[in-house]
């Protein structure tokens, strides 16, 4: 991995974006949450932020989108802060699954019936149940506040249209949550847990917000711009390991080979990634490939990693 100098790439970034954007016509915007199908198929944007607050961006980086599965990295960290490792990994495992992100297959097949990891839906729903608060409103407010502090943006909000759309069509997540309850993984009211989950998946961000959140991970839990520790180093290590092994779902192995950076994708087309000790990066490209990752976003990160020698491996 080499140090990347923002001035050197600022001129190339728009060219890489326009080149990668071409493949978005081969992807499809997620439609199983109806509200997400309104996203612009051809959009592609990126924002990079370094530890001194300097940034470079290109393409449709002003586009707002919901965090979806990217939020799972940060609810995991919040649950670790509030409960510690032992309690969290009593409820979820640490292994990639080889199954789809919304699969519940192994919850029945593999004893003790805890989700394989915190980044698949079943695992993230279990993590949502560990967030502190007396009810779904308090837990959601706590999560939003945590995300705002990491993004350095007090105006982050939940997109209510997406949250409602997801809740109304979440038959699979709902059945998974009830199975988790039966397996003894979820405590409390299942609908309250799901409400917390739908809320954090629907928090609306831009590429700049993702880049700032990723920057905190790139600097092992310290926000280098404010000089403030926001997350214990150990929990960042855990989160980055999951991002590397499971962050891009069943394409995590290929992404590790082609890009070589910890990353997390979401079905709205966002990707949060980072260059350790150097950059936080936010990408959006709503058209997804067959594995559920942004098709143009992955292409753009592959190009950047190759051209700039970014791989950690
Ligand atoms: O539960 C869901 O289906 C969505 N809220 C999140 C899924 C997701 O982002 C999967 N990512 N690639």
Boltz pocket constraint, residues with backbone or C-beta under 6 A from the ligand:
constraints:
  - pocket:
      binder: B
      contacts: [[A, 67], [A, 68], [A, 69], [A, 70], [A, 101], [A, 102], [A, 121], [A, 166], [A, 173], [A, 197], [A, 201], [A, 249], [A, 265], [A, 266], [A, 267], [A, 268], [A, 291], [A, 292], [A, 293]]
      max_distance: 6.0
